[in-house]
Amino acid sequence: MPDDKRPPELPSAGTPEEFENLKVKKVKEKAAGLTSVLNALKYAYGKMGLLRGTKALANLNQFGGVDCQSCAWADPDDERKRNEYCENGARAMADEATKRLVDGRFFAESTVAELSHRSDYWLNKQGRIEQPLYLARGAAHYEPISWKSAFAMIAEELNSLDSPDEAVFYTSGRTSNEAAFLYQLFVRQFGTNNLPDCSNMCHESSGAALGETIGIGKGTVRIKDFEKCDLLIIIGQNPGTNHPRMMSSLEKAKRNGAKMISINPLPEAGLMNFVQPNPGEHSSLLTFPFKLLAGKGTALSDLHLPVRIGGDMALMKGLVKCLLAIEAEKGGVLDHDFIAGKTSGYNDLRESLESVSWDEIEEFSGLSKDQIEQAAKVIARSKRIITCWAMGLTQHREAVGTIQEIVNLHLMLGQIGKEGAGLCPVRGHSNVQGDRTVGISDKPKEWFLKALDENFGFEAPRKHGFDSVESIKAMHDGRAKVFFAMGGNFLSATPDTEFTAEALRKCRLTVQVITKLNRSALITGERALILPPLGRSDIDVQASGEQFVSTENSTGVVQMSKGVLKPLSKHWRSEPWIVGEMAKTVLGERTTVDWDSLLEDYDRIRDAIERTIPGFDEYNRRVRWNGGFYLPNEPREGRFGTRDGRAHFTVHELKGRKLSGGEFILTSIRAHDQFNTTVYDLNDRYRGIRGERRVLLMNPEDMKAEGFRTGQVVDITSHFEDQKRTARHFIVVPYPAPSRCLATYFPEANVLVPIGSVAKTSNTPTSKSLIVTISKHLGKDEVAGKFDYDYSAESQFR
């Protein structure tokens, strides 16, 4: 292989711009139901086969079974239904446990550049990667490599760096507690805190906001609280597509008499009506099939507020102003005892709102005062309130302040620390919260580092490391030279696709620990490795026998997950094993850790976690309980681990962007047949989109005003400071979005997200709030796609 240059054609970082076969139908008004059941079974058995699929699904989310590889929504604490999974969970299981394998011949037949011109959907459906692979300097093809040689190469590159801080170690949210703890232990003994993770791109804003105000960067509710609340506020979240199992909790709350306010720019089916697809959740199994066929479901939202993209802070300030007005007029709304006894800063908050005008609130929120007052009246009548949110809040410039405005509302009403009430940031990946709990952080706490020092006999580095955005910048400017990813799809998950691709290409070595081929494995450093791990569904056998791992869900429950399927490749290795063997090879005699002992029996890893991190007492005993155990959570008990022991009201200046002529606000969204960056299919069933992902959802009146036609092909240009970024070939589809608000799918839209546009404090990319302009694509005047529905005639669009 030539050693002095790359192949003539560089692999493409962006998704292919060719169109598929767009078909547009009516927007759905109900989520789940019979179609969900049929799609789940079709996908599962099509990928895994009947016997393998039946065994996998029978153990999914069961006590002692496989914890779902999809979202982090909580399982029931007590009994589990036979089908304790949703459509997304079935697809995630099938995607991991597929019988299709990608072997060395596959890579011999296609160059990396050729593969990069395939869609994300095509890449994913090729199957599990069979064996470790190596891309040599200047080579066009990946070739098989042994585990021993791969670790030797990693050791060679890492040990030749001028500083450990020249290496970056990324973590995906699917990594288990055990693997994540070993990973951070190795990285810190190597000498750096460069431990970015996927939380940097999603709920970092939640952690920053909650840590400052209530003393813990997690939610404060248990799964049972949803059955006891009388008001649910769902804001910046689409549970029907992104967290379908959450729908069962919302349904139970509604059946128990709870009201629900949904706050989201788009009217999603999963916020409106839910048809329970699980027979175990129905009172009569005899009537269940008829209800499913009839599509009879539970109405969810009592009030929907179509907030302008990025207008959530203005809305929250408006709600608090209304509640203060109701309190002044009638009393009985605020919890004065809670405010006086457990909080600080209330008077500052109240005074700050006097200078916030209703003109500003209406302009920036996109809602009328009447709409906000209507929501406030519902809140004022409620005694037990849960507020849930996701990335619709966290990926904006003022994300941290907006979440703290939610905290303000809960504090003034005393809605933290009692049954049926609290804060619920809904995590998007199955163990992203657990990874952070066991030490994956670029800014570790001093108490944690001291515990590592004491328990493992070395001095952990104190200098803060790079988060995801800073890692990209460091690779781009040469400060970081080696990139190692424990799972995930870093290139597609991060902002500014072309900039990130340039950063990765400047590395001397990039390593991807992944089960399936994705775009991050095709945009590489000078040399590259792919290391295929066992999946969560695969049986993991080490020296002491079969092992299990553990995860933490959105409500702080730690529970076991044990593989049940025989691995289809003899080359696959567990993530803990990969970390341990790499550590032994890289660190050699420098290590103070008995890696072999930890890998022989994962109970020893959990013992090490227990010695290091508070809250894991009797870890090995309690994790074997049916349903696991809750980690400590002071706010849940009405106590706050802040510097003064009180919860803090916070004051934030209301800011909003006034749009110039031709400007819009664009948000990125996820399609229904997609989980994070993994594309299962090309459909978005609830929104009526089929066969295509390069679509731009646009208000019909805005289309008319700007002269765009249904099906027109356009280019989208984002504007940040004096920079412009353009994404080409998108098809305009009319949709009930607020005026001047647009939506399109990620990762296709990530090319538009500037690396420098981040949330204050959390440094999270502003993927949900981009200022863009739209232009007709040159040479593309035809209408693309088949439109079976006339959106512009619908009253809901007017």
C-alpha positions in Angstrom: 0.0 0.0 0.0 1.3 3.5 -0.7 2.4 5.3 2.5 2.6 8.9 1.3 -0.9 9.9 0.3 -4.6 9.2 0.6 -6.7 7.6 -2.2 -7.4 10.1 -5.0 -11.0 10.4 -3.9 -11.7 11.4 -0.3 -14.7 9.7 1.4 -17.8 11.9 1.6 -18.7 13.2 5.0 -22.2 14.2 4.2 -25.2 12.0 3.4 -25.9 11.4 -0.3 -27.9 14.1 -1.9 -29.8 11.9 -4.3 -33.5 11.6 -3.8 -35.2 8.3 -3.1 -39.0 8.0 -3.6 -40.9 10.6 -1.6 -44.6 9.9 -0.9 -46.6 12.3 1.4 -49.8 11.3 3.1 -52.0 12.8 5.8 -50.4 13.5 9.2 -51.4 10.9 11.8 -53.4 11.9 14.8 -52.8 8.7 16.9 -49.6 7.0 17.9 -48.8 3.2 18.2 -51.8 0.8 17.7 -52.0 -2.1 15.3 -49.5 -0.6 12.8 -46.9 -0.3 15.5 -47.3 -4.0 16.5 -47.1 -5.2 12.9 -44.1 -3.0 12.0 -42.2 -4.2 15.2 -42.8 -7.9 14.4 -42.0 -7.5 10.7 -38.7 -5.8 11.4 -37.8 -8.1 14.3 -38.4 -11.4 12.6 -37.2 -10.1 9.2 -33.8 -9.3 10.8 -33.4 -12.0 13.4 -35.5 -14.9 12.1 -38.4 -16.6 14.0 -36.6 -18.6 16.7 -33.8 -16.0 17.4 -36.3 -13.1 17.2 -38.8 -14.8 19.6 -36.0 -15.5 22.2 -34.7 -12.0 21.9 -38.0 -10.2 22.3 -39.1 -12.6 25.1 -36.2 -11.4 27.2 -36.2 -7.7 26.3 -36.7 -5.5 29.4 -37.6 -8.6 31.5 -36.1 -9.2 35.0 -32.7 -10.7 34.4 -33.0 -10.2 30.6 -31.7 -7.6 28.1 -32.1 -4.0 28.9 -33.4 -2.2 25.8 -30.7 -0.8 23.5 -32.9 2.1 22.6 -34.1 4.9 24.9 -33.6 5.3 28.6 -37.2 5.3 29.6 -37.8 3.6 32.9 -39.2 0.0 33.2 -42.0 -0.7 35.7 -40.6 -1.1 39.2 -42.6 -4.2 40.1 -44.1 -6.6 37.6 -43.2 -6.7 33.9 -45.6 -7.5 31.0 -44.8 -10.2 28.6 -44.3 -7.6 25.8 -42.4 -5.0 27.8 -41.0 -3.2 24.8 -42.1 -0.7 22.1 -41.8 -0.6 18.3 -38.4 1.2 18.6 -37.2 -1.3 21.2 -38.0 -4.2 18.9 -36.2 -2.5 16.0 -33.1 -1.7 18.2 -33.0 -5.3 19.3 -33.4 -6.6 15.8 -30.8 -4.2 14.5 -28.2 -5.4 16.9 -29.2 -9.1 16.7 -29.5 -9.3 13.0 -28.2 -12.5 11.3 -26.5 -10.5 8.5 -22.7 -10.2 8.9 -20.2 -7.9 7.1 -17.0 -9.8 6.5 -13.6 -9.0 5.0 -14.8 -9.8 1.5 -17.4 -7.0 1.8 -14.6 -4.5 2.4 -12.4 -6.0 -0.3 -15.1 -5.4 -2.9 -15.8 -1.7 -2.0 -13.4 1.1 -1.3 -14.0 3.3 1.7 -14.8 6.2 -0.7 -17.4 4.1 -2.5 -19.1 3.1 0.7 -19.2 6.8 1.8 -21.5 7.6 -1.1 -24.1 5.1 0.3 -26.9 6.3 2.5 -26.9 5.9 6.3 -29.9 3.6 5.8 -28.0 1.4 3.4 -24.8 1.2 5.5 -26.8 0.2 8.6 -28.7 -2.6 6.9 -25.6 -4.4 5.7 -25.3 -6.2 9.1 -22.9 -6.7 12.0 -19.2 -6.3 11.4 -17.7 -9.7 11.7 -14.0 -9.1 12.7 -11.5 -6.3 13.6 -10.5 -4.2 10.6 -7.6 -2.0 9.7 -7.3 0.9 7.2 -3.7 1.4 6.4 -2.2 4.8 5.7 -3.0 5.6 2.0 -5.1 2.5 1.6 -8.5 2.4 -0.1 -9.9 -0.7 1.6 -10.3 -2.0 5.2 -8.6 -5.3 5.8 -8.9 -7.9 8.6 -6.5 -7.5 11.6 -6.0 -9.5 14.8 -7.0 -8.1 18.2 -3.4 -8.3 19.3 -2.1 -6.3 16.4 -4.9 -3.8 16.8 -4.0 -3.2 20.4 -0.3 -3.0 19.5 -1.1 -0.3 17.0 -3.2 1.7 19.5 -0.4 1.4 22.1 2.2 2.6 19.5 0.2 5.7 18.7 -0.8 6.6 22.2 2.7 6.1 23.7 4.3 8.2 21.0 2.2 11.3 21.8 4.0 14.2 23.3 1.2 14.4 26.0 -1.7 12.2 27.0 -3.9 15.2 26.3 -3.3 14.7 22.6 -5.7 11.8 22.7 -9.5 11.9 22.8 -11.7 9.1 24.2 -15.3 9.4 23.2 -18.2 7.4 24.8 -21.6 6.4 23.5 -24.6 6.3 25.8 -25.2 2.6 25.1 -21.9 1.6 26.9 -22.6 -0.3 30.2 -21.7 0.9 33.7 -19.0 -1.7 33.9 -17.4 -0.9 30.5 -17.6 2.9 31.1 -16.0 2.6 34.6 -13.1 0.6 33.2 -12.8 3.0 30.2 -12.5 6.1 32.3 -10.1 4.3 34.7 -7.8 3.4 31.8 -8.0 6.9 30.3 -7.2 8.6 33.6 -4.3 6.2 34.3 -3.1 7.0 30.8 -3.1 10.6 32.0 -6.0 12.7 30.6 -9.6 13.8 31.2 -10.4 14.0 27.5 -13.6 12.0 28.0 -16.3 13.6 25.8 -19.5 11.7 25.5 -22.9 11.9 23.7 -24.4 13.7 26.7 -22.4 16.7 25.6 -24.7 16.9 22.5 -28.0 16.2 24.3 -28.7 16.6 28.0 -25.6 18.5 29.1 -27.8 21.5 29.4 -30.1 19.7 31.8 -27.3 18.6 34.0 -25.8 22.1 34.1 -29.2 23.7 34.9 -30.3 21.2 37.6 -26.9 20.9 39.2 -26.8 24.6 39.9 -30.4 24.9 41.1 -31.3 21.7 43.0 -27.9 20.1 43.5 -28.1 17.1 41.2 -28.0 16.9 37.4 -30.7 14.4 37.1 -34.5 14.2 37.3 -36.4 13.9 40.5 -39.3 11.5 39.8 -39.9 7.8 40.0 -41.9 5.9 37.4 -44.8 5.5 39.9 -45.1 9.2 40.2 -46.8 9.3 36.8 -49.7 7.4 38.2 -50.1 9.9 41.0 -49.7 13.3 39.2 -52.7 15.4 38.2 -50.8 17.5 35.5 -48.2 16.5 33.0 -46.3 19.2 31.1 -44.5 17.8 28.1 -42.2 20.3 26.6 -39.7 20.1 23.7 -40.3 16.3 23.3 -41.9 13.9 20.9 -42.5 10.8 23.0 -44.4 8.9 20.3 -41.3 8.6 18.1 -38.4 9.1 20.5 -39.6 7.4 23.7 -42.6 5.3 22.8 -42.6 3.3 26.1 -43.2 6.6 27.9 -46.6 6.6 26.2 -47.8 3.9 28.6 -46.9 6.1 31.6 -48.7 9.1 30.0 -51.7 6.9 29.3 -51.9 5.7 32.9 -51.7 9.2 34.2 -54.5 10.3 31.9 -56.7 7.3 32.9 -56.1 8.3 36.5 -57.5 11.8 35.8 -54.4 13.8 35.0 -54.4 16.7 32.6 -51.7 17.2 30.0 -50.2 20.3 28.4 -48.0 19.7 25.4 -45.6 22.4 24.3 -43.9 21.8 21.0 -43.6 23.6 17.6 -45.1 20.7 15.7 -48.3 18.9 16.7 -47.0 15.4 17.0 -49.2 12.3 17.0 -47.5 11.0 20.2 -48.7 14.1 22.0 -52.3 13.8 20.9 -53.6 10.3 21.1 -52.2 6.9 22.1 -53.5 3.4 21.1 -52.0 0.9 23.6 -50.4 -1.9 21.6 -49.6 -4.1 24.7 -52.4 -6.6 25.6 -51.1 -6.8 29.1 -52.0 -3.1 29.7 -55.7 -3.7 29.0 -58.4 -4.8 31.5 -59.9 -7.3 29.1 -57.9 -9.5 26.7 -61.1 -10.4 24.9 -61.8 -6.8 23.9 -58.2 -5.8 23.3 -58.0 -7.0 19.6 -61.2 -5.1 18.8 -59.8 -1.9 20.4 -56.6 -2.3 18.5 -58.3 -2.8 15.2 -60.7 0.1 15.8 -57.8 2.3 16.7 -59.6 3.4 19.9 -57.0 5.1 22.1 -56.5 7.5 24.9 -56.6 11.2 24.2 -53.5 12.8 25.7 -53.1 16.6 25.3 -55.8 18.7 26.9 -54.0 21.8 25.6 -51.3 22.1 22.9 -49.1 25.2 22.7 -47.3 25.5 19.3 -44.4 27.5 20.7 -42.1 29.2 18.2 -38.7 27.4 18.0 -36.5 28.7 20.7 -39.4 30.5 22.4 -39.7 28.3 25.5 -38.0 30.7 27.9 -40.4 33.4 26.9 -43.3 31.1 27.5 -42.1 30.0 30.9 -41.6 33.6 32.0 -45.2 34.3 30.8 -46.5 31.3 32.8 -44.8 32.5 36.0 -46.1 36.0 35.5 -49.6 34.6 35.2 -49.3 32.4 38.2 -48.0 35.4 40.3 -51.1 37.4 39.1 -53.5 34.6 40.0 -51.8 34.3 43.4 -52.1 38.1 44.0 -55.8 38.0 43.0 -57.0 34.7 44.7 -54.2 33.2 46.7 -53.6 29.5 47.2 -51.3 29.0 44.2 -47.8 29.4 45.6 -46.3 27.2 48.3 -45.0 29.9 50.6 -43.8 27.4 53.3 -41.7 25.6 50.7 -40.3 28.8 49.3 -39.4 30.2 52.7 -38.0 27.0 54.1 -36.2 25.3 51.2 -35.3 27.9 48.6 -33.4 31.2 48.0 -33.7 33.9 45.4 -37.5 34.1 45.1 -37.7 37.9 45.6 -35.1 38.5 42.9 -37.1 36.3 40.5 -40.4 38.1 41.2 -38.8 41.5 40.8 -37.1 40.6 37.6 -40.4 39.6 36.0 -41.8 43.1 36.5 -39.6 44.4 33.7 -40.5 41.6 31.2 -43.2 42.9 28.9 -46.0 40.9 27.4 -45.1 42.3 24.0 -41.7 40.6 24.3 -43.2 37.3 25.6 -45.7 37.1 22.8 -43.2 38.0 20.1 -40.5 35.6 21.3 -42.8 32.7 22.2 -45.1 33.0 19.2 -48.1 32.6 21.5 -50.7 35.0 22.6 -51.2 36.1 26.2 -54.6 34.4 26.1 -53.0 31.0 25.3 -50.4 31.4 28.1 -53.1 32.4 30.6 -55.1 29.4 29.7 -52.2 27.1 30.5 -51.4 29.0 33.7 -55.0 28.4 34.9 -54.6 24.7 34.4 -51.3 24.8 36.3 -52.7 26.9 39.2 -55.5 24.2 39.8 -53.0 21.4 39.9 -51.5 19.9 43.0 -49.0 17.4 41.7 -47.1 18.4 38.5 -44.5 16.6 36.5 -42.6 18.4 33.8 -40.8 16.4 31.1 -38.5 17.6 28.4 -35.9 16.4 26.0 -33.6 17.9 23.3 -36.3 20.3 22.1 -35.1 22.4 25.1 -31.5 21.4 25.5 -30.0 22.4 22.1 -30.5 26.1 22.1 -28.3 29.1 23.0 -30.4 29.8 26.2 -31.0 26.1 27.0 -29.7 26.1 30.5 -31.6 29.3 31.4 -34.8 27.9 29.9 -34.6 24.7 32.0 -33.9 26.8 35.1 -37.1 28.7 34.3 -38.9 25.3 34.6 -37.2 24.8 37.9 -38.4 28.3 39.0 -42.0 27.3 38.2 -41.7 24.0 40.2 -40.0 25.7 43.2 -42.6 28.5 43.5 -45.4 25.8 43.5 -43.5 23.4 45.8 -43.6 20.8 43.1 -40.4 18.9 44.0 -39.9 16.4 46.7 -43.3 14.9 46.9 -45.2 12.0 45.3 -46.6 12.6 41.8 -44.5 15.7 41.2 -41.1 16.7 40.0 -38.7 17.3 37.1 -38.1 14.7 34.4 -35.4 15.2 31.8 -36.0 12.3 29.5 -32.7 10.8 28.4 -32.4 9.7 24.8 -30.0 6.8 25.0 -30.2 3.7 27.2 -27.2 4.3 29.5 -26.1 7.9 28.9 -27.0 8.8 32.4 -25.2 5.7 33.9 -22.0 6.5 32.0 -21.9 9.9 33.6 -22.6 8.5 37.1 -19.7 6.1 36.9 -17.2 8.6 35.8 -17.4 9.5 32.1 -16.8 13.2 32.3 -14.3 15.7 30.9 -14.8 17.8 34.1 -14.7 15.2 37.0 -15.3 16.2 40.6 -12.4 16.3 43.0 -14.0 13.8 45.3 -14.2 11.3 42.5 -10.6 11.7 41.5 -9.5 11.3 45.1 -11.4 8.1 45.3 -9.7 6.8 42.2 -6.3 7.8 43.7 -7.1 5.9 46.9 -8.6 2.8 45.4 -6.2 2.2 42.5 -2.9 3.6 43.7 -2.2 6.3 41.1 -2.8 10.1 40.8 -5.6 10.9 38.4 -5.1 14.0 36.3 -6.9 17.1 37.6 -6.8 19.3 34.5 -10.2 19.4 32.8 -10.4 17.7 29.5 -12.2 18.3 26.2 -15.9 17.9 25.7 -17.3 16.9 22.3 -17.2 20.4 20.7 -13.7 21.2 22.2 -12.5 17.8 21.0 -13.5 18.6 17.5 -11.7 21.9 17.7 -8.6 20.3 19.2 -8.4 17.7 16.5 -8.9 20.3 13.8 -6.1 22.6 15.1 -3.7 19.7 15.8 -3.8 19.7 19.6 -5.4 16.2 19.5 -3.9 13.5 17.3 -5.7 10.2 18.3 -9.4 9.7 18.5 -10.9 6.6 20.1 -14.7 6.1 20.2 -16.4 3.6 22.5 -19.5 3.1 20.4 -21.7 5.7 18.7 -21.4 7.5 15.4 -19.4 10.6 16.3 -19.3 12.3 12.9 -23.0 12.1 12.4 -24.0 13.0 15.9 -21.9 16.1 16.2 -22.3 19.6 14.6 -20.7 21.1 11.6 -20.2 17.9 9.6 -17.6 19.1 7.2 -15.6 20.8 9.9 -15.7 17.6 12.0 -14.7 15.5 9.1 -11.7 17.7 8.5 -10.8 17.3 12.2 -11.0 13.5 12.1 -8.9 13.4 8.9 -6.1 15.3 10.7 -5.7 12.6 13.3 -2.9 10.0 13.1 -5.2 7.2 14.2 -9.0 6.9 14.6 -10.6 3.9 16.3 -14.3 3.0 16.3 -15.7 0.3 18.6 -18.9 -0.3 16.8 -21.2 -3.3 16.0 -22.3 -2.0 12.6 -20.9 0.2 9.8 -21.6 3.9 10.1 -20.3 7.1 8.5 -17.7 7.7 11.3 -15.9 4.5 10.2 -15.5 6.0 6.7 -14.1 9.4 7.6 -10.8 8.5 9.3 -7.4 9.6 10.4 -4.2 8.6 8.6 -4.8 5.1 9.9 -8.0 3.6 11.2 -9.3 0.6 13.2 -12.8 -0.9 13.5 -13.2 -3.1 16.6 -16.5 -5.1 16.8 -17.8 -5.6 20.3 -20.5 -8.0 21.6 -23.9 -6.4 21.7 -26.0 -6.2 24.8 -28.1 -9.1 23.5 -25.0 -11.4 23.0 -24.0 -13.9 25.7 -20.7 -12.7 27.3 -18.5 -15.5 28.7 -15.4 -14.7 30.7 -13.1 -16.9 32.8 -15.6 -17.2 35.7 -18.5 -18.0 33.4 -21.4 -16.0 31.9 -21.4 -12.3 32.8 -24.0 -9.5 32.9 -23.7 -5.7 32.9 -25.8 -2.9 34.4 -27.4 0.3 33.2 -29.1 3.4 34.7 -32.4 4.7 33.3 -33.9 8.2 33.3 -35.3 7.9 36.8 -32.0 6.8 38.4 -32.7 3.0 38.5 -29.7 0.7 38.1 -30.6 -2.7 36.9 -28.9 -5.7 35.3 -28.8 -6.6 31.6 -27.7 -10.1 30.5 -27.2 -11.3 26.9 -29.3 -14.3 25.8 -28.2 -14.9 22.2 -25.1 -16.9 21.1 -22.7 -14.6 19.3 -22.6 -15.1 15.6 -18.9 -14.4 15.2 -16.0 -15.9 17.1 -14.2 -12.6 16.8 -16.5 -10.4 18.9 -15.3 -9.3 22.3 -17.1 -7.5 25.2 -16.5 -3.8 25.7 -15.0 -4.5 29.2 -12.6 -7.0 27.6 -11.6 -4.5 24.9 -10.9 -1.8 27.4 -8.9 -4.1 29.8 -6.8 -5.7 27.0 -6.1 -2.3 25.5 -5.1 -0.9 28.9 -2.7 -3.8 29.5 -1.1 -3.3 26.2 -0.9 0.6 26.4 0.1 0.9 30.0 2.3 -2.2 30.4 4.2 -2.1 33.7 2.9 1.4 34.4 -0.5 0.2 35.4 -1.5 -0.2 39.0 -4.8 -2.0 38.1 -5.2 -5.8 38.0 -7.1 -5.8 34.7 -7.2 -9.6 34.4 -8.9 -9.9 37.7 -11.6 -7.4 36.8 -12.2 -9.1 33.4 -12.5 -12.6 34.9 -15.6 -11.6 36.9 -17.6 -8.4 36.3 -18.7 -8.6 40.0 -15.2 -7.3 40.8 -15.8 -4.3 38.5 -19.0 -3.6 40.4 -17.1 -4.0 43.7 -14.7 -1.4 42.5 -17.5 1.0 41.5 -19.0 0.5 45.0 -15.7 1.4 46.7 -15.4 4.5 44.5 -18.9 6.1 44.1 -21.5 6.8 46.8 -24.9 5.2 46.4 -23.7 1.8 45.1 -23.7 0.1 48.4 -24.1 -3.7 48.1 -24.1 -3.2 44.3 -23.7 -6.9 43.4 -26.6 -7.9 45.7 -29.0 -5.2 44.9 -28.4 -5.2 41.1 -29.6 -8.8 41.1 -33.0 -7.7 42.6 -35.9 -7.8 40.2 -35.9 -4.3 38.8 -32.6 -3.2 40.4 -32.4 -0.3 42.8 -32.7 3.5 42.9 -29.6 5.6 43.4 -29.8 8.3 46.1 -31.6 11.5 45.0 -31.8 14.2 47.6 -34.3 16.5 45.8 -36.7 13.5 45.5 -36.7 13.5 49.3 -37.1 17.3 49.6 -33.4 18.0 50.3 -31.0 19.8 48.1 -27.3 19.2 47.7 -26.3 22.8 46.9 -23.7 24.8 48.6 -26.3 26.2 51.1 -28.6 23.3 51.2 -31.4 25.2 49.5 -32.9 25.1 46.0 -32.1 28.2 44.0 -34.4 30.4 42.0 -32.5 31.9 39.1 -32.9 35.1 37.0 -32.3 35.2 33.3 -32.6 38.0 30.8 -35.2 37.3 28.2 -33.5 37.2 24.8 -34.9 36.4 21.4 -33.8 36.7 17.8 -35.8 39.0 15.5 -35.8 37.6 12.0 -35.0 39.7 9.0 -36.8 39.3 5.7 -36.3 35.9 4.2 -34.9 34.4 7.5 -36.4 31.4 9.3 -35.6 29.4 12.4 -34.8 25.7 11.6 -34.9 22.8 14.1 -33.6 19.3 13.4 -35.9 16.4 14.2 -35.9 12.6 14.2 -38.0 10.4 11.9 -40.1 7.6 13.3 -37.9 4.9 11.6 -34.8 6.2 13.2 -33.0 6.1 16.6 -30.5 8.9 17.1 -28.2 8.6 14.0 -29.3 5.0 13.2 -31.7 5.0 10.2 -33.8 1.8 10.2 -35.9 2.8 7.2 -36.8 5.9 5.1 -40.3 6.5 6.6 -41.7 8.9 9.1 -45.1 7.4 9.5 -46.8 9.8 12.0 -45.8 12.8 9.9 -47.0 11.2 6.7 -43.5 11.1 5.1 -42.5 7.9 3.3 -39.5 6.9 1.2 -37.3 10.0 1.7 -35.3 11.9 4.4 -34.2 15.1 2.5 -37.4 17.0 3.2 -38.0 20.5 4.6 -41.2 20.9 6.6 -42.6 24.4 6.1 -45.7 26.4 7.1 -48.0 26.7 4.0 -48.6 30.4 4.4 -44.8 31.0 4.5 -44.5 28.9 1.4 -47.0 31.1 -0.4 -45.4 34.3 0.9 -41.9 33.3 -0.2 -43.0 31.8 -3.5 -42.2 28.1 -2.9 -44.3 25.3 -4.2 -45.1 21.9 -2.7 -42.4 19.5 -3.8 -39.9 22.2 -4.9 -36.2 21.4 -4.5 -34.4 23.9 -2.4 -31.1 24.6 -0.7 -30.9 25.6 3.0 -28.2 28.1 4.2 -27.5 28.7 7.9 -26.1 32.1 9.1 -23.9 32.4 12.1 -21.8 35.5 12.7 -20.2 36.1 9.3 -20.3 32.4 8.4 -22.6 30.5 6.0 -23.1 26.8 5.6 -25.3 25.2 2.9 -27.2 21.9 2.7 -28.5 21.1 -0.8 -31.3 19.2 -2.3 -34.2 19.3 0.1 -37.9 18.9 -0.9 -40.4 21.4 0.5 -43.3 19.7 2.2 -46.1 21.9 3.7 -46.6 21.2 7.4 -48.4 22.7 10.5 -45.3 24.5 11.8 -45.5 28.0 13.4 -44.9 30.8 11.1 -41.2 31.3 10.1 -40.3 27.9 11.7 -38.8 25.0 9.7 -37.9 21.4 10.5 -35.8 18.8 8.8 -34.1 15.5 9.9 -30.7 15.0 11.4 -28.0 13.9 10.7 -28.7 15.5 7.3 -29.2 18.9 8.9 -26.0 18.7 11.0 -23.9 20.2 8.2 -25.8 23.5 9.0 -24.9 23.6 12.7 -21.9 25.9 13.3 -19.2 24.5 15.6 -19.1 27.8 17.4 -22.9 28.0 18.0 -23.4 26.4 21.4 -25.5 26.7 24.5 -24.2 29.0 27.3 -22.6 27.0 30.2 -23.2 23.5 28.8 -21.4 24.0 25.4 -24.1 21.9 23.7 -24.5 22.5 20.0 -27.6 24.6 19.0 -28.9 21.9 16.7 -32.5 22.8 17.5 -32.3 26.5 16.7 -30.6 27.7 13.5 -31.1 30.9 11.5 -31.5 30.0 7.9 -32.5 31.2 4.5 -33.9 29.1 1.7 -33.2 29.3 -2.0 -34.4 27.5 -5.1 -31.9 24.8 -6.1 -30.3 25.8 -9.4 -31.3 23.4 -12.2 -34.1 21.8 -10.1 -37.4 23.3 -11.0 -39.5 20.2 -11.1 -41.7 19.0 -8.3 -40.1 16.0 -6.5 -42.2 13.3 -4.9 -45.8 12.1 -4.9 -48.3 14.1 -2.8 -51.5 12.3 -2.0 -52.7 14.9 0.4 -53.5 18.6 0.0 -52.0 20.1 3.2 -52.8 23.7 2.3 -56.5 23.0 2.4 -56.5 21.8 6.0 -57.9 24.2 8.5 -55.1 23.2 11.0 -52.6 24.9 8.7 -54.3 28.2 8.5 
